Amino acid sequence: MENASSVLEFRLSGLNETSEKRYFIFAWTALWYYLTLLCNITVIFAIASDKGLHEPMYIFLCNLCINALYGTAGFYPKFLYDLLSQFHVISYAGCMIQIFVIYSSALCDFSTLTIMAYDRYVAICRPLDYHSEMTNLTVLKCILFCWLAPFCCMALVVFLTSRLALCGSSIGKLYCETWAVAKLACYSTTVNNVVGQTVIIIYFGHAVLIVGSYIRLIGTCRNSKESRYRFMQTCVPHLFTLFNFTVALLFDVFYSRYGSISIPQSLRNFFALDFLFIPPILNPLIYGLQLSRIRKKITSLYFRNSVGIS
């Protein structure tokens, strides 16, 4: 019997069926990671370099892009390395770090999207109170909430996971995940289940709050053409982002706990990677294309650099 003190590394078996296509997958993944970095860094630089964009909505968007860089750093480098390696293993400490980074980033996304929904609610439903309510201090508190709450939640989850006595070291995924490690436990994981379910309920409750705020927004926007325009420009992209991210993460969480092993590994990999691949590149593309001020700033940066080079 192995336990937590003797399990020094985990074997990731998610890539076992992709060995024949690994070079193609490596090239495609490397390109996708490059585009993800490029899109997020471009939006961050556009917002940071223009004082006119130093407003709450754009600061929260910048935070979303920074979080995308943080979360993808916990997955892509290791995944790319595994694609070129014959042995797909990760150290015990590396596994715990990967769990912390990937899922604290996911929770931070939910927190940021919730704050962005509240910002839009105040801007559209209570425009006269917006500047007095969304002060610099309030924005700072919101940013700290977006990071500290997920960090504390995942620190507790990782701590409880690290205390489990393990009877195995094989994880049937492409990356480390809390429940995949908990399944290897020799004894009861009741405490881990309760804490995990509580975190899930709290953060998916964020999605309910966002939907509720947008129901109020829709009612307000019906009475004003200007409000409808602002809703379509800033809120529709937000809703699309939220829907994609929530569905992808829900599948990952519930499949990890209740999914059947009869589903082909390639299909399981596809759905498990959705929330790691799609939202980090979709968010800057949607907001960069939809928000006119960011689009103009990025265009001006691009053409100015092009003219300078020529």
DRENBABA-178985 format. One record per residue (C-alpha): residue number from 0; residue in one letter; chain; x, y, z. Coordinates in Angstrom, 2 decimals, always signed. Layout:
BEGIN
n,res,chain,east,north,up
NUM,A,A,X,Y,Z $
...
end
This chain:
BEGIN
n,res,chain,east,north,up
0,M,A,+0.00,+0.00,+0.00 $
1,E,A,+1.28,+3.44,-0.99 $
2,N,A,+0.53,+6.52,+1.05 $
3,A,A,+1.06,+10.25,+0.67 $
4,S,A,+4.58,+10.04,+2.05 $
5,S,A,+5.70,+7.38,-0.46 $
6,V,A,+3.95,+8.69,-3.60 $
7,L,A,+6.63,+10.95,-5.02 $
8,E,A,+5.07,+11.39,-8.46 $
9,F,A,+1.85,+10.77,-10.38 $
10,R,A,+1.43,+9.20,-13.80 $
11,L,A,-0.85,+11.16,-16.16 $
12,S,A,-2.54,+8.65,-18.47 $
13,G,A,-4.65,+11.10,-20.49 $
14,L,A,-2.15,+11.15,-23.37 $
15,N,A,-1.83,+7.39,-23.76 $
16,E,A,-4.08,+7.25,-26.84 $
17,T,A,-2.58,+10.24,-28.66 $
18,S,A,+1.02,+9.10,-29.17 $
19,E,A,+0.65,+8.85,-32.97 $
20,K,A,-0.59,+12.43,-33.29 $
21,R,A,+1.47,+14.03,-30.56 $
22,Y,A,+3.66,+16.15,-32.87 $
23,F,A,+0.63,+17.56,-34.64 $
24,I,A,-1.05,+18.23,-31.29 $
25,F,A,+2.16,+19.83,-30.00 $
26,A,A,+2.36,+22.22,-32.97 $
27,W,A,-1.32,+23.13,-32.71 $
28,T,A,-1.12,+23.61,-28.92 $
29,A,A,+2.05,+25.71,-29.12 $
30,L,A,+0.40,+27.97,-31.71 $
31,W,A,-2.76,+28.24,-29.59 $
32,Y,A,-0.72,+29.13,-26.49 $
33,Y,A,+1.19,+31.77,-28.45 $
34,L,A,-2.07,+33.33,-29.67 $
35,T,A,-3.48,+33.21,-26.13 $
36,L,A,-0.45,+35.05,-24.79 $
37,L,A,-0.49,+37.54,-27.67 $
38,C,A,-4.19,+38.39,-27.34 $
39,N,A,-4.14,+38.81,-23.55 $
40,I,A,-0.89,+40.77,-23.44 $
41,T,A,-2.15,+43.04,-26.24 $
42,V,A,-5.33,+43.90,-24.32 $
43,I,A,-3.39,+44.40,-21.08 $
44,F,A,-0.90,+46.71,-22.80 $
45,A,A,-3.66,+48.63,-24.58 $
46,I,A,-5.45,+49.32,-21.30 $
47,A,A,-2.31,+50.02,-19.27 $
48,S,A,-0.84,+52.44,-21.84 $
49,D,A,-3.99,+54.57,-22.26 $
50,K,A,-5.05,+56.67,-19.26 $
51,G,A,-8.45,+57.09,-20.89 $
52,L,A,-9.04,+53.37,-20.34 $
53,H,A,-8.20,+53.48,-16.64 $
54,E,A,-11.86,+53.04,-15.74 $
55,P,A,-13.39,+50.24,-13.61 $
56,M,A,-14.79,+48.22,-16.51 $
57,Y,A,-11.47,+48.17,-18.37 $
58,I,A,-9.46,+47.54,-15.19 $
59,F,A,-11.61,+44.49,-14.46 $
60,L,A,-11.11,+43.31,-18.04 $
61,C,A,-7.35,+43.77,-17.60 $
62,N,A,-7.58,+41.67,-14.43 $
63,L,A,-9.40,+38.96,-16.42 $
64,C,A,-6.56,+38.89,-18.96 $
65,I,A,-3.86,+38.80,-16.26 $
66,N,A,-5.65,+35.88,-14.67 $
67,A,A,-5.71,+34.11,-18.04 $
68,L,A,-1.91,+34.39,-18.23 $
69,Y,A,-1.63,+33.04,-14.68 $
70,G,A,-3.98,+30.10,-15.26 $
71,T,A,-2.56,+29.01,-18.60 $
72,A,A,+0.97,+29.09,-17.16 $
73,G,A,-0.13,+26.31,-14.83 $
74,F,A,-1.14,+24.06,-17.72 $
75,Y,A,+0.44,+24.76,-21.12 $
76,P,A,+4.19,+24.39,-20.37 $
77,K,A,+3.71,+21.03,-18.64 $
78,F,A,+1.29,+19.81,-21.31 $
79,L,A,+3.66,+20.78,-24.14 $
80,Y,A,+6.52,+19.03,-22.37 $
81,D,A,+4.45,+15.85,-21.95 $
82,L,A,+3.58,+15.81,-25.65 $
83,L,A,+7.29,+15.42,-26.48 $
84,S,A,+8.08,+13.05,-23.63 $
85,Q,A,+7.69,+9.29,-23.49 $
86,F,A,+6.87,+9.37,-19.79 $
87,H,A,+3.95,+11.50,-18.62 $
88,V,A,+4.64,+12.02,-14.94 $
89,I,A,+4.44,+14.92,-12.52 $
90,S,A,+5.98,+15.23,-9.07 $
91,Y,A,+3.74,+15.21,-5.99 $
92,A,A,+4.58,+18.84,-5.21 $
93,G,A,+4.17,+19.81,-8.88 $
94,C,A,+0.74,+18.17,-8.90 $
95,M,A,-0.41,+20.15,-5.86 $
96,I,A,+0.90,+23.38,-7.41 $
97,Q,A,-0.85,+22.65,-10.70 $
98,I,A,-4.16,+21.99,-8.90 $
99,F,A,-3.79,+25.27,-7.02 $
100,V,A,-2.90,+27.38,-10.07 $
101,I,A,-5.48,+25.97,-12.52 $
102,Y,A,-8.44,+26.02,-10.17 $
103,S,A,-7.62,+29.24,-8.31 $
104,S,A,-7.49,+30.83,-11.78 $
105,A,A,-10.90,+29.34,-12.62 $
106,L,A,-12.40,+30.69,-9.39 $
107,C,A,-10.76,+34.06,-10.02 $
108,D,A,-12.49,+34.14,-13.41 $
109,F,A,-15.86,+33.66,-11.72 $
110,S,A,-15.09,+36.39,-9.17 $
111,T,A,-13.98,+38.81,-11.88 $
112,L,A,-17.02,+38.14,-14.08 $
113,T,A,-19.25,+38.71,-11.04 $
114,I,A,-17.57,+42.05,-10.27 $
115,M,A,-17.88,+43.04,-13.93 $
116,A,A,-21.61,+42.25,-13.83 $
117,Y,A,-22.02,+44.44,-10.74 $
118,D,A,-20.07,+47.23,-12.44 $
119,R,A,-22.42,+47.10,-15.46 $
120,Y,A,-25.45,+46.99,-13.18 $
121,V,A,-24.42,+50.20,-11.40 $
122,A,A,-23.38,+51.92,-14.66 $
123,I,A,-26.67,+51.23,-16.44 $
124,C,A,-29.26,+51.03,-13.66 $
125,R,A,-27.82,+53.73,-11.37 $
126,P,A,-25.69,+55.96,-13.61 $
127,L,A,-25.84,+58.95,-11.24 $
128,D,A,-24.28,+56.90,-8.44 $
129,Y,A,-21.64,+55.21,-10.58 $
130,H,A,-18.64,+57.48,-9.98 $
131,S,A,-19.39,+57.86,-6.27 $
132,E,A,-19.77,+54.11,-5.79 $
133,M,A,-17.08,+52.71,-8.11 $
134,T,A,-14.20,+54.70,-6.61 $
135,N,A,-10.54,+53.75,-6.87 $
136,L,A,-10.70,+52.25,-3.40 $
137,T,A,-13.74,+50.16,-4.32 $
138,V,A,-12.02,+48.93,-7.48 $
139,L,A,-8.94,+47.96,-5.46 $
140,K,A,-11.09,+46.05,-2.95 $
141,C,A,-12.84,+44.25,-5.81 $
142,I,A,-9.52,+43.23,-7.39 $
143,L,A,-8.24,+41.95,-4.04 $
144,F,A,-11.47,+39.98,-3.57 $
145,C,A,-11.06,+38.42,-7.03 $
146,W,A,-7.65,+37.04,-6.06 $
147,L,A,-7.63,+36.48,-2.30 $
148,A,A,-10.91,+34.55,-2.01 $
149,P,A,-9.94,+31.93,-4.68 $
150,F,A,-6.43,+31.66,-3.21 $
151,C,A,-7.81,+30.97,+0.26 $
152,C,A,-10.35,+28.43,-1.03 $
153,M,A,-7.81,+26.52,-3.10 $
154,A,A,-5.18,+26.67,-0.36 $
155,L,A,-7.66,+24.87,+1.91 $
156,V,A,-8.58,+22.35,-0.82 $
157,V,A,-4.92,+21.59,-1.61 $
158,F,A,-4.08,+21.29,+2.08 $
159,L,A,-6.85,+18.74,+2.63 $
160,T,A,-5.83,+16.85,-0.53 $
161,S,A,-2.20,+16.71,+0.57 $
162,R,A,-3.23,+15.05,+3.85 $
163,L,A,-4.86,+12.07,+2.11 $
164,A,A,-3.21,+8.67,+2.37 $
165,L,A,-2.99,+7.40,-1.20 $
166,C,A,-3.17,+3.85,-2.54 $
167,G,A,-2.27,+4.65,-6.14 $
168,S,A,-0.46,+7.11,-8.36 $
169,S,A,-2.24,+7.00,-11.74 $
170,I,A,-4.38,+9.98,-12.79 $
171,G,A,-6.54,+9.46,-15.87 $
172,K,A,-6.30,+13.05,-17.08 $
173,L,A,-3.93,+15.38,-18.90 $
174,Y,A,-3.30,+17.41,-15.75 $
175,C,A,-3.67,+17.14,-12.00 $
176,E,A,-7.13,+17.67,-10.60 $
177,T,A,-8.38,+17.57,-7.02 $
178,W,A,-10.94,+14.84,-7.33 $
179,A,A,-8.64,+12.68,-9.50 $
180,V,A,-6.16,+12.66,-6.61 $
181,A,A,-8.90,+12.14,-4.00 $
182,K,A,-10.05,+8.99,-5.87 $
183,L,A,-6.67,+7.45,-5.07 $
184,A,A,-7.24,+7.81,-1.31 $
185,C,A,-7.16,+4.67,+0.81 $
186,Y,A,-9.76,+5.93,+3.27 $
187,S,A,-12.80,+8.21,+3.46 $
188,T,A,-12.67,+11.59,+1.73 $
189,T,A,-15.81,+12.99,+3.37 $
190,V,A,-14.15,+16.21,+4.55 $
191,N,A,-12.68,+16.82,+1.10 $
192,N,A,-16.09,+16.19,-0.48 $
193,V,A,-17.86,+18.63,+1.83 $
194,V,A,-15.28,+21.38,+1.32 $
195,G,A,-15.17,+20.79,-2.44 $
196,Q,A,-18.95,+20.84,-2.79 $
197,T,A,-19.13,+24.03,-0.69 $
198,V,A,-16.61,+25.79,-2.94 $
199,I,A,-18.51,+24.61,-6.03 $
200,I,A,-21.84,+25.87,-4.68 $
201,I,A,-20.38,+29.24,-3.67 $
202,Y,A,-18.71,+29.92,-7.00 $
203,F,A,-21.42,+28.60,-9.26 $
204,G,A,-23.72,+30.74,-7.10 $
205,H,A,-21.76,+33.65,-8.56 $
206,A,A,-23.24,+32.72,-11.95 $
207,V,A,-26.74,+32.91,-10.47 $
208,L,A,-25.98,+36.41,-9.12 $
209,I,A,-24.73,+37.49,-12.54 $
210,V,A,-27.87,+36.21,-14.29 $
211,G,A,-30.02,+37.96,-11.68 $
212,S,A,-28.23,+41.27,-12.22 $
213,Y,A,-28.70,+40.98,-15.99 $
214,I,A,-32.40,+40.28,-15.61 $
215,R,A,-32.61,+43.63,-13.81 $
216,L,A,-30.49,+45.21,-16.54 $
217,I,A,-32.76,+43.93,-19.31 $
218,G,A,-35.77,+45.45,-17.56 $
219,T,A,-33.99,+48.80,-17.28 $
220,C,A,-32.65,+48.81,-20.83 $
221,R,A,-36.09,+48.40,-22.42 $
222,N,A,-36.93,+51.99,-21.53 $
223,S,A,-33.90,+53.67,-23.08 $
224,K,A,-32.27,+53.42,-26.50 $
225,E,A,-28.92,+54.50,-25.06 $
226,S,A,-29.14,+51.87,-22.32 $
227,R,A,-29.94,+49.18,-24.87 $
228,Y,A,-26.86,+50.16,-26.87 $
229,R,A,-24.64,+50.05,-23.78 $
230,F,A,-26.11,+46.68,-22.82 $
231,M,A,-25.47,+45.19,-26.25 $
232,Q,A,-21.91,+46.54,-26.37 $
233,T,A,-20.68,+45.62,-22.89 $
234,C,A,-23.04,+43.04,-21.41 $
235,V,A,-23.74,+40.62,-24.26 $
236,P,A,-20.03,+39.71,-24.61 $
237,H,A,-19.92,+39.26,-20.84 $
238,L,A,-22.90,+36.88,-20.91 $
239,F,A,-21.39,+34.88,-23.76 $
240,T,A,-18.11,+34.58,-21.88 $
241,L,A,-19.89,+33.53,-18.70 $
242,F,A,-21.99,+30.90,-20.49 $
243,N,A,-19.02,+29.30,-22.24 $
244,F,A,-16.85,+29.28,-19.13 $
245,T,A,-19.58,+27.97,-16.82 $
246,V,A,-20.61,+25.11,-19.10 $
247,A,A,-17.00,+24.05,-19.71 $
248,L,A,-16.07,+24.12,-16.03 $
249,L,A,-19.29,+22.40,-14.97 $
250,F,A,-18.53,+19.53,-17.32 $
251,D,A,-14.98,+19.23,-15.99 $
252,V,A,-16.10,+19.25,-12.35 $
253,F,A,-19.05,+16.88,-12.66 $
254,Y,A,-17.40,+14.50,-15.09 $
255,S,A,-14.41,+14.18,-12.75 $
256,R,A,-16.76,+13.17,-9.96 $
257,Y,A,-19.52,+11.24,-11.68 $
258,G,A,-18.40,+10.54,-15.28 $
259,S,A,-18.24,+7.09,-16.84 $
260,I,A,-14.93,+5.58,-17.95 $
261,S,A,-16.76,+4.11,-20.97 $
262,I,A,-16.52,+7.49,-22.72 $
263,P,A,-13.53,+7.49,-25.13 $
264,Q,A,-10.40,+9.09,-23.71 $
265,S,A,-10.12,+11.50,-26.66 $
266,L,A,-13.64,+12.83,-26.00 $
267,R,A,-12.92,+13.16,-22.29 $
268,N,A,-9.75,+15.11,-23.09 $
269,F,A,-11.64,+17.44,-25.42 $
270,F,A,-14.22,+18.42,-22.82 $
271,A,A,-11.70,+18.57,-19.98 $
272,L,A,-9.55,+21.03,-21.95 $
273,D,A,-12.41,+23.31,-22.97 $
274,F,A,-12.19,+25.67,-20.00 $
275,L,A,-8.38,+25.77,-20.29 $
276,F,A,-8.25,+26.41,-24.05 $
277,I,A,-11.31,+28.46,-25.01 $
278,P,A,-12.01,+31.19,-22.37 $
279,P,A,-8.41,+32.48,-22.08 $
280,I,A,-8.33,+33.36,-25.80 $
281,L,A,-12.05,+34.08,-26.22 $
282,N,A,-12.21,+36.80,-23.55 $
283,P,A,-9.65,+39.20,-25.08 $
284,L,A,-10.98,+38.54,-28.59 $
285,I,A,-14.60,+39.23,-27.64 $
286,Y,A,-13.85,+42.35,-25.62 $
287,G,A,-11.11,+43.55,-27.95 $
288,L,A,-13.44,+43.35,-30.95 $
289,Q,A,-16.66,+44.42,-29.23 $
290,L,A,-15.52,+47.36,-27.09 $
291,S,A,-14.84,+50.20,-29.51 $
292,R,A,-12.36,+52.06,-27.31 $
293,I,A,-10.13,+49.02,-26.90 $
294,R,A,-10.49,+48.14,-30.58 $
295,K,A,-9.41,+51.64,-31.59 $
296,K,A,-6.48,+51.58,-29.19 $
297,I,A,-5.24,+48.20,-30.45 $
298,T,A,-5.67,+49.36,-34.06 $
299,S,A,-3.74,+52.55,-33.41 $
300,L,A,-0.94,+50.60,-31.70 $
301,Y,A,-0.72,+48.16,-34.60 $
302,F,A,-0.72,+50.76,-37.38 $
303,R,A,+1.62,+53.07,-35.50 $
304,N,A,+4.12,+50.23,-35.12 $
305,S,A,+3.62,+49.25,-38.78 $
306,V,A,+4.30,+52.80,-39.94 $
307,G,A,+7.34,+53.00,-37.65 $
308,I,A,+8.77,+49.79,-39.11 $
309,S,A,+8.14,+50.83,-42.71 $
end
